[in-house]
Amino acid sequence: MNDILEFTRLESGKQETDEQPFSVKETIAYAMSGYKKIAAEKKLAFSCHIDNGVPNYVLGDPHLYGKMLVRLIDNAIKFTSNGQVDIFVKTVGEQASSNGAILLETSVKDTGIGIHELKKELLFLPFSQLDTSYSRNYDGLGMGLAIAQAIAKALGGYIRLADNDGAGANFVALIEVQPFEVPQDQPAIVLS
């Protein structure tokens, strides 16, 4: 029920963003932390690669970015029985706009069951299950990717399915963030 309410709020445009400085690395680490045990139980390699060009801090909505990541990671872990799930983050450059936004690209790539060509158009539709048989192996309402896409739109971007050489899936989220420099006289923030 919460998924349906969240999707409705996002799609209605009533989801406000709470822009604040945040660490991309720490937000990803937090999103990954809830899946490390499951990945280990399934004997999956689970890693994150952040390009050197990604700023330490950006201005955006860390809560929504984290929720979008959780949806993508959950999907990747759920549909991968062996192999790996990798997260890749990079900037795509400054957007050609007057606000100077940076396009942050986050890819979640897995070696899971993949997506049949004929089912790709259903990916981001709410309540969409790619396997509708009675014997399907995966739980869920089919809201995960629809919600992730709605969050990406709220953050000024989108999610697409990229070509994945071989098996599995590669979901690429592109969102807008603003550059943020921590003032030099600002004390360090220590998270425990």
C-alpha positions as CSV (number, residue, x, y, z in Angstrom):
1,M,0.0,0.0,0.0
2,N,2.9,2.4,0.8
3,D,4.3,1.9,-2.7
4,I,1.0,2.8,-4.3
5,L,0.7,6.0,-2.1
6,E,4.4,6.9,-2.9
7,F,3.9,6.4,-6.6
8,T,0.7,8.5,-6.6
9,R,2.4,11.3,-4.7
10,L,5.4,11.3,-7.1
11,E,3.3,11.1,-10.3
12,S,1.0,13.9,-9.1
13,G,4.0,16.3,-8.9
14,K,3.3,16.9,-5.2
15,Q,6.6,15.5,-4.1
16,E,8.8,18.3,-2.9
17,T,12.5,18.0,-3.0
18,D,14.6,18.9,0.0
19,E,17.8,20.2,-1.5
20,Q,20.8,20.2,0.8
21,P,24.5,19.4,0.6
22,F,25.3,15.7,0.6
23,S,28.0,13.2,-0.1
24,V,27.3,11.0,-3.1
25,K,29.7,8.3,-1.7
26,E,28.0,8.2,1.7
27,T,24.5,8.1,0.3
28,I,25.4,5.2,-1.9
29,A,27.2,3.4,1.0
30,Y,24.1,3.8,3.1
31,A,21.8,2.5,0.3
32,M,24.2,-0.5,-0.2
33,S,24.4,-1.3,3.5
34,G,20.9,-2.8,3.5
35,Y,21.8,-5.3,0.8
36,K,25.3,-6.5,1.7
37,K,24.0,-9.4,3.8
38,I,21.6,-10.6,1.1
39,A,24.4,-10.3,-1.6
40,A,26.7,-12.3,0.6
41,E,24.1,-15.0,1.3
42,K,23.6,-15.3,-2.5
43,K,27.4,-15.2,-3.0
44,L,27.2,-12.2,-5.2
45,A,30.0,-9.7,-5.7
46,F,28.6,-6.3,-4.8
47,S,30.6,-3.2,-5.4
48,C,30.6,0.5,-6.2
49,H,32.9,2.4,-8.5
50,I,32.8,6.2,-8.2
51,D,34.6,8.2,-10.9
52,N,37.2,10.7,-9.8
53,G,35.2,13.5,-11.5
54,V,32.3,13.1,-9.1
55,P,32.5,15.9,-6.5
56,N,32.7,14.9,-2.8
57,Y,29.6,16.9,-2.1
58,V,26.7,18.1,-4.3
59,L,23.5,20.0,-3.6
60,G,20.4,17.9,-4.2
61,D,18.0,15.7,-2.3
62,P,19.9,12.8,-0.6
63,H,16.8,11.2,0.7
64,L,15.2,10.8,-2.8
65,Y,18.5,9.9,-4.4
66,G,18.9,7.2,-1.8
67,K,15.4,5.9,-2.3
68,M,15.9,5.7,-6.0
69,L,19.1,3.8,-5.5
70,V,17.5,1.3,-3.1
71,R,14.8,0.5,-5.7
72,L,17.5,-0.1,-8.4
73,I,19.7,-2.2,-6.0
74,D,16.7,-4.2,-4.7
75,N,15.8,-5.1,-8.3
76,A,19.3,-6.1,-9.2
77,I,19.8,-8.2,-6.1
78,K,16.4,-9.8,-6.5
79,F,16.9,-10.9,-10.1
80,T,20.5,-12.0,-9.8
81,S,21.2,-15.5,-8.5
82,N,24.9,-15.6,-9.3
83,G,27.6,-13.3,-10.5
84,Q,27.6,-9.7,-9.4
85,V,25.8,-6.4,-8.9
86,D,27.9,-3.2,-9.6
87,I,27.2,0.4,-9.1
88,F,29.0,2.9,-11.3
89,V,28.8,6.7,-10.7
90,K,30.1,9.5,-12.9
91,T,29.3,13.0,-14.0
92,V,28.3,13.5,-17.6
93,G,29.3,17.2,-17.6
94,E,27.5,20.4,-17.0
95,Q,24.0,20.6,-18.4
96,A,23.5,23.2,-21.0
97,S,21.3,25.3,-18.9
98,S,21.5,28.6,-17.0
99,N,21.4,26.9,-13.6
100,G,24.8,25.2,-14.0
101,A,23.5,21.8,-12.9
102,I,25.7,18.7,-13.0
103,L,24.3,15.6,-14.5
104,L,25.0,12.7,-12.2
105,E,24.9,9.3,-13.8
106,T,24.4,6.3,-11.6
107,S,24.3,2.8,-13.2
108,V,23.3,-0.4,-11.5
109,K,24.5,-3.3,-13.5
110,D,23.8,-6.9,-12.7
111,T,24.4,-10.4,-14.2
112,G,20.9,-11.5,-13.4
113,I,18.2,-13.0,-15.6
114,G,18.1,-10.1,-18.0
115,I,15.1,-8.6,-19.8
116,H,13.5,-10.0,-22.9
117,E,13.4,-7.5,-25.7
118,L,9.6,-7.8,-25.9
119,K,9.2,-6.9,-22.2
120,K,11.3,-3.8,-22.2
121,E,8.4,-1.4,-22.9
122,L,6.7,-2.7,-19.7
123,L,9.7,-1.9,-17.3
124,F,8.6,1.4,-15.9
125,L,4.9,0.9,-15.8
126,P,3.2,0.5,-12.4
127,F,2.1,-3.0,-11.5
128,S,4.1,-4.4,-14.3
129,Q,5.5,-7.9,-13.8
130,L,7.7,-9.3,-16.6
131,D,6.9,-12.8,-15.5
132,T,3.2,-13.2,-15.1
133,S,3.1,-17.0,-14.9
134,Y,1.7,-18.7,-11.9
135,S,5.1,-20.3,-11.2
136,R,7.0,-17.0,-11.1
137,N,9.9,-17.0,-8.7
138,Y,9.9,-13.3,-7.6
139,D,7.7,-11.4,-5.2
140,G,6.6,-7.8,-5.6
141,L,3.8,-5.7,-6.9
142,G,5.8,-4.5,-9.9
143,M,6.1,-0.9,-8.5
144,G,9.9,-0.7,-7.9
145,L,11.1,0.6,-11.3
146,A,8.0,2.8,-11.7
147,I,8.7,4.5,-8.4
148,A,12.4,4.7,-9.2
149,Q,11.6,6.4,-12.5
150,A,9.1,8.8,-10.8
151,I,11.8,9.7,-8.3
152,A,14.4,10.3,-11.0
153,K,11.8,12.7,-12.8
154,A,11.3,14.5,-9.5
155,L,15.1,15.0,-9.4
156,G,15.2,16.5,-12.9
157,G,16.2,13.3,-14.7
158,Y,15.2,9.8,-15.8
159,I,16.1,6.2,-15.8
160,R,16.8,4.1,-18.9
161,L,17.7,0.5,-19.6
162,A,21.2,0.5,-21.2
163,D,22.5,-2.1,-23.5
164,N,24.3,-4.7,-21.3
165,D,26.9,-6.8,-23.1
166,G,25.8,-10.4,-22.2
167,A,23.4,-11.4,-19.5
168,G,21.7,-9.2,-16.9
169,A,20.5,-5.7,-16.9
170,N,22.0,-2.2,-16.7
171,F,19.8,0.5,-15.4
172,V,21.2,4.0,-15.8
173,A,19.8,6.9,-13.7
174,L,20.6,10.5,-14.8
175,I,19.7,13.2,-12.3
176,E,20.5,16.9,-11.9
177,V,22.5,18.1,-8.9
178,Q,24.2,21.4,-8.2
179,P,27.9,21.7,-7.5
180,F,28.7,22.4,-3.8
181,E,32.0,23.2,-2.2
182,V,32.5,22.8,1.5
183,P,33.8,26.1,2.9
184,Q,37.4,25.8,4.0
185,D,36.7,27.1,7.5
186,Q,33.9,24.6,8.0
187,P,34.8,21.9,10.5
188,A,34.8,18.3,9.2
189,I,31.6,16.3,9.5
190,V,32.2,12.9,11.2
191,L,29.5,10.3,10.8
192,S,29.5,7.4,13.2
